[in-house]
Each structure stands twice: as structure tokens, then as C-alpha cells.
Amino acid sequence: MRHAELKDRVPTLGEAPGTLLPVASPAVADAGIEPFITLIEYGPGEVRETEFHSIDAGLAYQPTLPVLWLNVYGLTDPAWMAAIGRRFGLHPLVLEDILNARQRPKLEEYEHYLFFASRVFDYDGDSGRLSANQVYLIVGERFVISFQTRPLGVFGGIRERIKSARGLLRERGASFLAYSLIDAVVDDFFGVLDAYTARVDATDTSLLSGREPPVIKRIHRLKRDALKLRRALLPLREALLTLTRNDLPFIGDETRVYLRDAYDHSLHLIESLESSRDLVAGMMDVYLSQQSHRLNVQMRVLTVITIIFMPLTLIAGIYGMNFENMPELHWRYGYAFALALMAAVGAGIGLYFWRRRWL
């Protein structure tokens, strides 16, 4: 996981802190879209949405409504990020964090805004692997800027609520919009955790049924997925706890009540994840116990077969000796007697093992 986090960073040896460099990883840089910006500005009685495909058009636009939500898609162009940073007075270190494309969830306080970083996850339909995408929020007095590598659909419901004037979004300020976006990120974890739990239950069922013995790879992948989710949820919980502080600027008192609810949701997510992690950890013990039990059963069967044939080999060895004065050597019924004796001895030993439940 540590290697996966580092490979999306541009080597910055010798560069000054805050230097904006292109994203190194092709998975992030080639997200399938060109960078573009959507702006939603709204007030209690009006909403307006505008889309910009060039940074010059975005900088030339002058919004007029009270609350601004600027959503930036594509985190690969340093020129775009530098222009947005100059427009809203963003610190170069914030822009550097956004361009690095893989930041642990955190909350940082600056003079004129708050910087919030988080991750959203999704299971890829083809490979079944857990993929992560970064989401950043800049929260100011009357604006919120969100950054995404590509359209993820996490904020689609909030956009519709603003347009249709449902809920409290149109009546509240930028801090409530920021809460709504953060709450959408937290709620998205519930869907991912449900999918993860379903995979855990399916693996557990197949493990206990014994129909699919080679499940070690699936168990290992579940452990890695749990580690990824845990590394995102634990710092997210700390960031949400910081947001509920009374002395934090740009967050109104009426919004903190809702943020406490989001914090409670994060605790519920962590508890559910820990329960699933314990189950996955137990799966490895069950798997190893099953393998040991199968080996013991096989060894017991082979041991019983060996013990049954040992006296038969002894009898065959005795009557195979070439001494002249052996009593049954020239007996007419000697061959049949030897076979009957071996069958009786083998059946007697087998019956003894069966009564002792060794077979």
C-alpha cells in the first residue's frame, strides 16, 4: 500500500516546497477527461450553473449570487491549479497536496479558508479490485471549491437538491454546503462497506462449505482492502472531530450539529469495518485449520491402510520362504489357507479400527 501511495507522486528531490508539478501516475493523469470546471452559484431564490473548459473563461466570469460551489475535474494541469490558487488566494502547499493526488484524509486551517482532503472508494466491476479516488474541499466564507480526478457521482444528489430547492441547502451558507459534501463522502463509505461485507460473507460461506478450498488469495485481498479502508476512515474520523470544534472558523454553529452527526457515522463505519476485519482474520485461522484437518485425515487413512497390510505382508513373507521342511509347503490347501488367513487378519484389524472410529 505504501508503494501504491508513493508511485502517484512526482519525484521532488531538489524542488522547493509548494512547487506545482504534473501528476506522475498515468492512472491519474490519464483519467479519461480533459480538465474542466463547473460553477454553481445560488441563493434562496435563484440558482445558476456554468461550465468552463478553459481557465481564462473561468477567471473572466464574475459571479453575482451569495454562495459559490466551484467543482474542478482533473488534477493534472499545474497551470490550472496555479490560476485557481491565485484567484482564491490558496497556499502553494495546498495546491501541491492536491496535485500529488494521494493524500491521507486530513483537515488544515488557513487564514481565509479550510482545506479538507478525503478519499472515496469503489469496487471495479471487471477486476473486482478496490480502487481509490481523491476528493479535496476548500471551504471559505462564501465559497466551496471541490477537486476530483474525474466525475465520481458522489455529489450528484447535492447538485440536484440545490437545483430543485429541496432541503436546507438554498437557505444556508457555504459551511452547510461543505457539510453536505462531506456527508456525501461519508455516506459513500456505507455503500463501499456493504460491498466489502458482502464479499467477506461470500468468502466465509465458501470457506465453511469446503467447496472452494483455494480461497487464500481472496482472503489476502480482503485483508488488503480492509487496510485501505481503515487508512482512510481513521484520519477521516479525526478530521470530522476537528470540524466539530467551536473555535473553527468558516463553520457556523448550526452546521456543527450536522457535522457531529457525520462524525457519528464515521464511528459506525469504523466499528463495522473492525468487525469485518476480525472475521477476515478468523478466516485465515479457519483455512489453516481446515488444511491441517484434511492432512490429518489423509495421514490417518494412509496409516490405517499401512497397518492392515503389515501383517498380510508378514504372512506372505513367511510362506514365501524356500525351506524344505515347512509344514504347509506341500499341503494341498496351503495356498487357500494362506489367502483366508490374510483376509481374516485384515478384516479383523479393519473391524477393530472401525469400532474405535479410526475409519
VEXZA-660125 format. One record per atom (N, C-alpha, C): y negated, z negated, x negated. Coordinates in steps of 0.1 Angstrom, whole numbers, padded with zeros to 4 digits, always signed. Atoms other than C-alpha are relative to their C-alpha. Example, Ala and Ser with C-alpha at 12.3 -4.5 7.8 and 13.67 -1.06 7.14 Angstrom:
# VEXZA-660125
+0012+0000-0009/+0045-0078-0123/-0012+0000-0009/+0011+0000+0009/+0011-0071-0137/-0011-0008+0008/
This chain:
# VEXZA-660125
+0012+0000-0008/+0000+0000+0000/-0013+0000-0009/+0011+0000+0008/-0023-0008-0028/-0003+0014-0006/+0001-0013+0005/-0017+0026-0043/-0006+0009+0010/+0005-0008-0010/-0024+0042-0010/-0015-0002+0002/+0015+0003-0002/-0058+0024-0008/-0008+0006-0011/+0008-0005+0012/-0068+0035-0043/-0001+0015-0001/+0000-0015+0002/-0059+0072-0040/-0011+0007+0008/+0010-0006-0007/-0086+0078-0015/-0014-0002-0006/+0013+0003+0007/-0113+0067-0039/-0003+0010-0011/+0004-0008+0011/-0132+0088-0063/-0001-0008-0012/+0002+0008+0012/-0130+0076-0099/-0014-0001-0003/+0014+0002+0002/-0163+0060-0105/-0003-0007-0014/+0003+0006+0013/-0160+0049-0141/-0012+0006-0006/+0012-0005+0006/-0194+0051-0157/-0011+0003+0010/+0010-0003-0010/-0212+0057-0124/-0007-0013+0004/+0007+0012-0005/-0239+0033-0112/+0004-0004+0014/-0004+0005-0013/-0232+0011-0082/-0009+0007+0011/+0007-0007-0010/-0242+0029-0050/-0001+0015-0001/+0000-0014+0001/-0236+0064-0063/+0009+0006+0010/-0008-0006-0011/-0225+0087-0035/+0007+0012-0006/-0008-0011+0005/-0196+0109-0045/+0009+0005+0012/-0009-0005-0011/-0173+0131-0023/+0012-0007+0001/-0013+0007-0002/-0142+0117-0008/+0011+0008-0008/-0009-0007+0009/-0113+0124-0032/+0013+0005+0007/-0013-0003-0006/-0083+0124-0009/-0001+0012+0009/+0000-0011-0009/-0075+0158+0008/+0002-0004+0014/-0003+0005-0014/-0062+0138+0038/-0013-0004+0007/+0013+0004-0007/-0097+0125+0044/-0010+0011-0001/+0010-0010+0002/-0118+0153+0030/+0003+0012+0009/-0003-0012-0009/-0099+0180+0050/+0005-0005+0013/-0004+0005-0013/-0098+0162+0083/+0001+0010+0011/-0002-0011-0010/-0099+0195+0101/-0013+0003+0008/+0013-0003-0006/-0136+0194+0112/-0011+0000-0010/+0013+0000+0008/-0170+0201+0098/-0008-0013+0005/+0009+0011-0004/-0194+0171+0097/-0009+0003+0012/+0010-0002-0010/-0214+0168+0129/-0004-0014+0006/+0005+0012-0005/-0234+0142+0148/-0002+0001+0015/+0004+0001-0014/-0237+0132+0184/-0009-0012+0002/+0010+0011-0003/-0266+0111+0197/+0000-0002+0015/+0001+0005-0013/-0265+0092+0229/-0012-0010+0001/+0011+0009-0002/-0298+0076+0239/-0001-0003+0015/+0000+0004-0014/-0301+0057+0271/-0009-0012+0003/+0007+0011-0006/-0320+0032+0292/+0006-0004+0013/-0006+0004-0013/-0314+0015+0326/+0001+0012+0009/+0000-0011-0010/-0322+0047+0345/+0002+0014-0005/-0001-0014+0006/-0316+0076+0321/+0009+0000-0012/-0009-0001+0012/-0291+0088+0295/-0001+0015-0004/+0001-0013+0005/-0293+0118+0272/+0009+0001-0012/-0009-0002+0011/-0267+0132+0248/-0003+0013-0007/+0003-0011+0008/-0274+0156+0220/+0010+0001-0012/-0010-0003+0011/-0251+0172+0193/-0007+0008-0010/+0007-0007+0011/-0263+0182+0159/+0011+0004-0010/-0010-0005+0010/-0243+0204+0134/-0007+0002-0013/+0007+0000+0013/-0269+0203+0107/-0009-0013-0002/+0007+0013+0003/-0286+0173+0091/-0015+0002+0003/+0014-0003-0002/-0320+0190+0093/-0004-0001+0015/+0003+0001-0014/-0318+0193+0131/+0000-0014+0005/-0001+0014-0004/-0308+0157+0134/-0012-0008-0005/+0012+0007+0005/-0337+0145+0112/-0012+0004+0008/+0012-0005-0007/-0362+0166+0132/-0001-0006+0014/+0000+0005-0014/-0352+0151+0165/-0006-0013+0001/+0007+0013-0002/-0373+0123+0179/+0004-0006+0013/-0004+0006-0012/-0356+0101+0204/-0011-0008+0007/+0010+0007-0008/-0375+0085+0233/+0005-0012+0008/-0006+0010-0008/-0351+0062+0251/+0002-0013-0008/+0000+0013+0007/-0347+0025+0243/+0012-0002-0010/-0012+0003+0008/-0311+0024+0229/+0005+0013-0006/-0005-0012+0006/-0297+0049+0204/+0014-0003-0005/-0014+0000+0005/-0260+0055+0196/+0002+0013-0008/-0002-0011+0008/-0256+0078+0167/+0015+0000-0006/-0014-0001+0004/-0219+0089+0161/+0001+0011-0010/-0002-0009+0011/-0212+0106+0128/+0015+0003-0002/-0014-0004+0003/-0179+0126+0124/+0001+0007-0013/-0002-0006+0013/-0167+0135+0090/-0007-0008-0011/+0005+0009+0010/-0172+0112+0060/+0001+0006-0014/-0003-0007+0013/-0171+0138+0032/-0012+0005-0007/+0011-0007+0006/-0206+0150+0025/-0010-0010-0004/+0010+0010+0005/-0228+0128+0003/-0014+0003+0004/+0013-0003-0004/-0259+0148+0013/-0003-0005+0014/+0002+0005-0014/-0255+0140+0050/-0002-0015-0001/+0001+0015+0000/-0249+0103+0042/-0013-0005-0007/+0013+0004+0006/-0279+0101+0019/-0012+0002+0009/+0011-0003-0009/-0302+0117+0045/+0000-0010+0012/-0001+0010-0010/-0289+0093+0072/-0005-0013-0005/+0004+0013+0006/-0294+0064+0048/-0015-0001-0001/+0015+0000+0001/-0330+0074+0042/-0006-0002+0013/+0006+0001-0013/-0337+0078+0079/+0001-0014+0006/-0001+0013-0006/-0324+0044+0089/-0001-0012-0011/+0002+0010+0010/-0330+0025+0056/+0012-0007-0004/-0013+0006+0003/-0294+0019+0047/+0002-0002-0015/-0001+0004+0014/-0285+0003+0014/+0010+0010-0006/-0009-0009+0006/-0268+0027-0011/+0015-0006-0001/-0014+0005+0001/-0238+0003-0014/+0007+0001+0013/-0006-0002-0014/-0232+0006+0024/+0005+0015+0000/-0004-0014-0001/-0232+0044+0021/+0012+0003-0010/-0011-0001+0009/-0209+0041-0009/+0013-0005+0006/-0011+0005-0007/-0185+0020+0011/+0005+0009+0011/-0004-0009-0011/-0185+0045+0040/+0007+0012-0007/-0005-0012+0007/-0178+0074+0016/+0014-0003-0007/-0013+0004+0006/-0149+0055-0001/+0011+0002+0010/-0010-0004-0010/-0131+0060+0032/+0011-0010+0002/-0010+0010-0002/-0108+0030+0028/-0006-0014-0004/+0005+0014+0002/-0124-0004+0032/+0007-0010+0008/-0006+0010-0009/-0109-0036+0044/-0010-0004+0010/+0010+0004-0010/-0124-0048+0076/-0009-0011-0004/+0009+0010+0004/-0155-0068+0070/-0013+0001+0007/+0014+0001-0006/-0190-0078+0082/-0009-0004-0011/+0010+0003+0010/-0220-0077+0059/-0014+0000+0007/+0013+0001-0006/-0255-0088+0068/-0011+0005-0009/+0012-0005+0007/-0286-0069+0056/-0012-0003+0007/+0012+0004-0006/-0322-0073+0063/-0003+0005+0013/+0004-0007-0013/-0326-0048+0091/+0012+0004+0008/-0012-0004-0007/-0290-0043+0102/+0012-0008-0004/-0013+0006+0003/-0254-0055+0102/+0010+0012-0003/-0010-0010+0003/-0226-0035+0086/+0014-0005+0003/-0014+0004-0004/-0191-0037+0102/+0009+0011-0003/-0011-0009+0004/-0160-0020+0088/+0013-0004+0006/-0013+0003-0005/-0127-0017+0105/+0010+0012-0001/-0010-0011+0000/-0095+0004+0109/+0006+0001+0013/-0008-0003-0011/-0077+0020+0137/+0013+0007-0004/-0014-0005+0004/-0040+0029+0136/+0006+0009+0011/-0007-0008-0010/-0018+0054+0153/+0013+0005-0006/-0013-0005+0004/+0018+0065+0151/+0000+0015+0001/-0001-0014+0000/+0022+0101+0141/+0012+0005+0008/-0010-0004-0008/+0042+0120+0167/+0012+0007-0007/-0010-0008+0006/+0061+0142+0143/+0008-0009-0011/-0006+0008+0011/+0068+0119+0113/+0004-0014+0004/-0002+0014-0004/+0067+0086+0132/-0006-0010-0009/+0006+0009+0009/+0046+0071+0104/-0013-0006+0006/+0012+0006-0005/+0018+0047+0110/-0012+0004-0009/+0012-0005+0008/-0015+0063+0099/-0012-0008+0004/+0012+0008-0002/-0048+0046+0095/-0013+0009-0001/+0013-0007+0001/-0084+0058+0101/-0011-0011+0000/+0011+0010+0002/-0116+0041+0092/-0011+0002+0010/+0012+0000-0009/-0144+0032+0116/-0010-0010-0006/+0011+0008+0005/-0178+0019+0105/-0011-0001+0010/+0012+0002-0009/-0207+0005+0125/-0011-0006-0007/+0013+0006+0005/-0243-0001+0116/-0007-0004+0013/+0007+0006-0012/-0260-0024+0141/-0014-0005-0003/+0014+0004+0002/-0298-0026+0142/-0006-0006+0013/+0007+0006-0011/-0324-0039+0166/+0002+0008+0013/-0002-0009-0012/-0322-0009+0190/+0008+0012-0002/-0009-0012+0002/-0296+0014+0175/+0013-0005-0006/-0013+0002+0005/-0260+0016+0166/+0005+0013-0006/-0006-0012+0007/-0245+0041+0141/+0015-0002-0002/-0014+0001+0002/-0208+0047+0142/+0005+0012-0009/-0005-0010+0009/-0189+0066+0115/+0015+0001+0002/-0014-0002-0001/-0155+0082+0119/+0004+0012-0008/-0005-0011+0007/-0134+0105+0098/+0001+0013+0009/-0002-0011-0010/-0127+0126+0129/+0000-0006+0014/+0000+0006-0014/-0129+0122+0167/+0014-0007+0003/-0012+0007-0002/-0103+0095+0174/+0003-0004+0014/-0002+0003-0014/-0108+0090+0211/-0001-0015+0003/+0001+0015-0003/-0113+0052+0207/-0012-0003+0008/+0013+0003-0007/-0149+0053+0220/-0002+0009+0012/+0002-0010-0011/-0143+0079+0248/-0003-0008+0013/+0003+0008-0012/-0143+0052+0275/-0014-0005+0001/+0014+0005+0000/-0176+0037+0264/-0010+0011+0003/+0009-0011-0003/-0192+0071+0264/-0001+0004+0015/+0000-0003-0015/-0181+0077+0300/-0007-0011+0008/+0007+0011-0008/-0193+0043+0311/-0015+0001-0002/+0014-0002+0002/-0227+0050+0296/-0005+0011+0009/+0004-0012-0008/-0229+0084+0314/+0000-0003+0015/-0002+0003-0014/-0217+0070+0347/-0007-0013+0004/+0007+0012-0003/-0238+0038+0345/+0010-0011+0006/-0010+0010-0004/-0206+0017+0350/-0001-0012-0009/+0001+0012+0008/-0207-0019+0338/-0014-0004-0004/+0013+0006+0004/-0235-0036+0319/-0006+0008-0012/+0005-0006+0012/-0240-0011+0291/-0014+0005+0001/+0013-0006-0002/-0270+0007+0305/-0011-0011+0002/+0009+0011-0002/-0286-0027+0313/-0003-0009-0012/+0001+0008+0012/-0281-0043+0279/-0005+0008-0012/+0006-0007+0012/-0294-0035+0244/+0011+0004-0009/-0008-0006+0010/-0279-0023+0212/+0011-0010-0004/-0010+0010+0004/-0260-0056+0205/+0012+0001+0009/-0011-0001-0010/-0240-0052+0237/+0008+0013-0002/-0007-0012+0003/-0232-0016+0228/+0009-0002-0013/-0008+0003+0012/-0220-0028+0194/+0012-0009+0004/-0011+0007-0005/-0198-0054+0211/+0010+0009+0007/-0009-0009-0008/-0183-0027+0234/+0008+0009-0010/-0007-0008+0009/-0175-0005+0204/+0011-0009-0008/-0009+0008+0007/-0159-0034+0185/+0012-0004+0009/-0010+0004-0009/-0140-0045+0216/+0010+0012+0002/-0009-0012-0001/-0126-0009+0219/+0009+0001-0012/-0008+0000+0012/-0114-0011+0183/+0011-0011+0001/-0009+0011-0002/-0097-0045+0191/+0011+0004+0010/-0010-0004-0010/-0081-0031+0223/+0009+0011-0005/-0009-0011+0006/-0068-0001+0204/+0012-0006-0007/-0011+0006+0007/-0047-0025+0184/+0011-0004+0009/-0010+0004-0009/-0029-0036+0215/+0010+0011+0002/-0008-0012-0002/-0016-0001+0221/+0009+0002-0012/-0008-0002+0013/-0005+0002+0184/+0011-0011-0001/-0009+0011+0001/+0011-0032+0185/+0012+0001+0010/-0010-0002-0010/+0030-0023+0217/+0010+0011-0005/-0009-0010+0005/+0044+0008+0200/+0008-0005-0012/-0007+0006+0011/+0053-0012+0169/+0011-0009+0006/-0010+0009-0006/+0071-0038+0191/+0011+0008+0006/-0011-0008-0006/+0090-0011+0209/+0009+0005-0011/-0008-0004+0011/+0102+0002+0175/+0008-0011-0005/-0008+0012+0004/+0112-0033+0165/+0012-0002+0009/-0011+0003-0010/+0132-0038+0197/+0011+0011-0001/-0010-0011+0001/+0149-0004+0194/+0009-0002-0013/-0008+0002+0012/+0159-0011+0158/+0009-0013+0001/-0008+0012-0002/+0171-0046+0167/+0012+0003+0009/-0011-0003-0009/+0192-0032+0196/+0011+0008-0007/-0009-0009+0007/+0208-0005+0174/+0007-0008-0011/-0007+0008+0010/+0215-0031+0147/+0011-0009+0006/-0010+0009-0006/+0233-0055+0170/+0011+0007+0006/-0011-0008-0006/+0253-0028+0187/+0010+0005-0010/-0009-0005+0011/+0267-0017+0154/+0003+0015+0001/-0002-0015-0001/+0264+0020+0165/-0007+0008-0011/+0007-0008+0011/+0240+0029+0137/-0002-0010-0012/+0001+0010+0011/+0248+0009+0106/-0011+0003-0010/+0010-0002+0010/+0224+0026+0082/-0015-0001+0005/+0013+0002-0005/+0192+0011+0095/-0009-0007-0010/+0008+0007+0010/+0179-0003+0062/-0013+0006-0002/+0012-0007+0002/+0153+0024+0059/-0010-0003+0011/+0008+0003-0012/+0140+0017+0094/-0006-0014-0001/+0004+0014+0002/+0138-0020+0087/-0011-0001-0011/+0010+0000+0010/+0119-0014+0055/-0013+0007+0004/+0013-0006-0005/+0094+0009+0072/-0007-0009+0010/+0007+0010-0009/+0088-0017+0099/-0007-0011-0008/+0006+0011+0008/+0081-0043+0072/-0013+0006-0006/+0012-0006+0006/+0056-0019+0056/-0011+0002+0011/+0010-0001-0011/+0039-0012+0090/-0006-0013+0003/+0005+0014-0003/+0036-0049+0097/-0010-0004-0011/+0009+0004+0011/+0020-0054+0063/-0014+0008+0001/+0013-0008-0002/-0006-0026+0070/-0008-0006+0012/+0007+0006-0011/-0014-0041+0104/-0006-0014-0003/+0005+0014+0004/-0017-0076+0090/-0012+0001-0009/+0011-0001+0009/-0040-0065+0062/-0013+0005+0007/+0012-0004-0008/-0063-0050+0089/-0004-0011+0010/+0003+0010-0010/-0061-0078+0115/-0005-0013-0005/+0005+0013+0005/-0066-0108+0093/-0015+0000-0004/+0014-0001+0003/-0100-0097+0079/-0008+0004+0012/+0007-0003-0012/-0109-0083+0113/-0003-0013+0008/+0002+0013-0006/-0105-0118+0127/-0011-0007-0006/+0011+0007+0007/-0128-0132+0101/-0013+0006+0003/+0012-0007-0003/-0154-0106+0108/-0005-0003+0014/+0004+0003-0013/-0153-0113+0145/-0005-0015+0001/+0005+0014+0000/-0156-0150+0139/-0014-0002-0006/+0014+0000+0005/-0187-0144+0118/-0010+0005+0010/+0009-0006-0010/-0202-0123+0146/-0003-0010+0011/+0003+0010-0011/-0200-0153+0170/-0009-0011-0005/+0009+0010+0004/-0223-0173+0148/-0014+0001+0007/+0013+0000-0007/-0256-0184+0164/-0011+0005-0008/+0011-0004+0009/-0277-0176+0134/+0000+0014-0005/-0002-0014+0005/-0266-0140+0130/-0011+0009+0008/+0010-0008-0007/-0295-0115+0137/+0006+0012+0007/-0003-0012-0007/-0293-0085+0160/+0011-0002+0010/-0010+0003-0010/-0267-0102+0182/-0006-0010+0010/+0006+0009-0010/-0281-0117+0214/+0010-0011+0005/-0009+0011-0005/-0268-0149+0229/+0009+0004+0011/-0008-0005-0011/-0255-0131+0260/+0012+0008-0006/-0011-0008+0006/-0234-0109+0237/+0010-0008-0007/-0009+0008+0007/-0219-0137+0217/+0012-0005+0008/-0010+0005-0010/-0200-0149+0248/+0011+0011+0000/-0010-0010+0000/-0182-0115+0249/+0007+0002-0013/-0006-0001+0013/-0177-0114+0212/+0011-0011-0002/-0010+0011+0000/-0158-0148+0215/+0013+0005+0006/-0012-0006-0007/-0135-0130+0239/+0007+0010-0009/-0006-0009+0009/-0129-0103+0214/+0007-0007-0011/-0006+0008+0010/-0122-0129+0188/+0013-0006+0005/-0012+0005-0006/-0096-0145+0211/+0011+0011+0001/-0009-0011+0000/-0080-0111+0215/+0006+0003-0014/-0005-0002+0014/-0077-0108+0177/+0010-0010-0003/-0010+0010+0002/-0059-0141+0176/+0013+0003+0007/-0012-0004-0007/-0035-0129+0202/+0008+0011-0007/-0007-0011+0008/-0028-0098+0182/+0007-0005-0012/-0006+0005+0012/-0021-0117+0151/+0012-0008+0003/-0012+0008-0004/+0003-0141+0169/+0011+0010+0004/-0011-0010-0004/+0022-0111+0184/+0005+0007-0012/-0004-0007+0012/+0023-0094+0150/+0009-0009-0008/-0008+0009+0008/+0036-0125+0133/+0014-0002+0006/-0013+0001-0006/+0064-0128+0159/+0009+0012-0003/-0007-0012+0003/+0074-0092+0153/+0004+0000-0014/-0003+0001+0014/+0073-0098+0116/+0012-0009-0003/-0011+0010+0001/+0096-0128+0119/+0013+0007+0005/-0012-0006-0006/+0120-0107+0140/+0005+0011-0011/-0004-0010+0010/+0120-0079+0113/+0006-0006-0012/-0006+0007+0011/+0126-0104+0086/+0014-0005+0003/-0014+0004-0004/+0156-0117+0105/+0009+0012+0001/-0009-0011+0000/+0169-0082+0109/+0006+0003-0013/-0006-0002+0013/+0174-0079+0072/+0011-0009-0003/-0010+0010+0001/+0194-0111+0072/+0012+0004+0008/-0011-0005-0008/+0215-0098+0101/+0007+0012-0005/-0006-0012+0005/+0220-0065+0085/+0009-0003-0012/-0008+0004+0012/+0232-0081+0052/+0013-0008+0005/-0011+0008-0005/+0254-0105+0072/+0011+0009+0006/-0010-0010-0006/+0270-0076+0091/+0007+0007-0011/-0007-0007+0011/+0277-0057+0059/+0010-0009-0007/-0010+0010+0006/+0293-0089+0044/+0012-0002+0009/-0011+0002-0009/+0313-0094+0075/+0010+0012+0000/-0009-0012+0001/+0326-0058+0075/+0008+0000-0012/-0007+0001+0013/+0335-0062+0039/+0012-0010+0000/-0010+0010-0001/+0354-0094+0046/+0011+0004+0009/-0011-0004-0009/+0373-0079+0075/+0009+0011-0007/-0008-0010+0007/+0383-0049+0054/+0009-0006-0011/-0008+0007+0011/+0394-0071+0025/+0011-0008+0006/-0011+0008-0006/+0414-0093+0048/+0011+0009+0005/-0010-0009-0004/+0432-0063+0063/+0008+0005-0012/-0007-0005+0012/+0440-0049+0029/+0009-0011-0007/-0007+0011+0006/+0451-0084+0017/+0013-0002+0008/-0012+0002-0009/+0475-0088+0047/+0010+0011-0003/-0009-0011+0003/+0490-0053+0041/+0007-0002-0014/-0006+0002+0014/+0495-0061+0004/+0010-0011+0000/-0010+0012+0000/+0512-0095+0012/+0013+0005+0007/-0012-0004-0007/+0535-0078+0037/+0009+0009-0009/-0008-0010+0008/+0546-0051+0013/+0005-0007-0014/-0005+0006+0013/+0551-0075-0017/+0014-0004+0001/-0015+0003-0001/+0585-0089-0005/+0008+0012+0002/-0007-0013-0002/+0595-0054+0006/+0002+0006-0014/-0002-0006+0014/+0589-0042-0030/+0010-0008-0008/-0010+0009+0007/+0608-0072-0043/+0014+0004+0003/-0013-0003-0005/+0638-0064-0022/+0005+0014-0005/-0003-0013+0005/+0636-0027-0031/+0003+0000-0015/-0002+0001+0015/+0634-0036-0068/+0013-0006-0003/-0013+0007+0003/+0664-0059-0067/+0011+0010+0002/-0011-0009-0002/+0686-0033-0051/-0001+0013-0007/+0001-0012+0009/+0673-0006-0074/+0005-0002-0014/-0005+0002+0013/+0688-0023-0104/+0014+0006-0002/-0012-0008+0003/+0717-0005-0121/+0011-0009-0007/-0011+0008+0005/+0741-0034-0128/+0013+0004+0007/-0013-0004-0005/+0778-0027-0123/+0005-0010+0011/-0006+0010-0009/+0788-0060-0106/-0010-0005+0010/+0009+0005-0011/+0762-0062-0078/+0008+0001+0013/-0009+0001-0012/+0779-0074-0045/-0002+0012+0010/+0002-0010-0011/+0763-0049-0021/-0002+0014-0006/+0003-0013+0006/+0760-0020-0046/+0009+0011+0005/-0009-0010-0005/+0791-0002-0034/+0004-0002+0015/-0003+0003-0014/+0791-0016+0002/-0004+0012+0008/+0002-0012-0009/+0793+0010+0029/-0013-0002+0008/+0012+0002-0008/+0765-0006+0049/-0012-0006-0008/+0010+0006+0008/+0744-0017+0020/-0014+0006+0002/+0013-0006-0002/+0716+0008+0025/-0007-0004+0013/+0005+0004-0013/+0712+0000+0062/-0004-0015+0000/+0003+0014+0000/+0713-0037+0054/-0013-0003-0008/+0013+0002+0008/+0685-0034+0028/-0012+0004+0008/+0011-0004-0008/+0663-0015+0052/-0003-0010+0011/+0002+0010-0011/+0670-0040+0080/-0006-0013-0005/+0006+0012+0006/+0662-0069+0057/-0015+0002-0003/+0014-0002+0003/+0629-0054+0046/-0008+0001+0013/+0007+0000-0013/+0620-0047+0083/-0002-0014+0005/+0001+0013-0006/+0628-0082+0093/-0010-0009-0008/+0009+0008+0008/+0609-0098+0064/-0015+0005+0003/+0014-0005-0003/+0578-0075+0071/-0004-0004+0014/+0004+0004-0014/+0579-0083+0109/-0002-0015+0000/+0002+0015+0000/+0583-0120+0102/-0014-0004-0006/+0013+0003+0006/+0552-0121+0079/-0011+0005+0009/+0011-0005-0009/+0532-0099+0103/-0001-0009+0012/+0001+0010-0011/+0541-0123+0132/-0007-0013-0004/+0006+0013+0005/+0531-0153+0112/-0015+0002-0001/+0014-0003+0002/+0497-0137+0103/-0007+0002+0014/+0005-0002-0014/+0492-0127+0140/-0002-0014+0007/+0002+0013-0007/+0498-0163+0152/-0011-0008-0006/+0011+0007+0007/+0474-0176+0126/-0014+0007+0002/+0012-0008-0003/+0449-0150+0139/-0007+0006-0013/+0005-0007+0012/+0446-0133+0105/+0000+0015+0002/+0000-0014-0003/+0452-0100+0121/-0007+0003+0013/
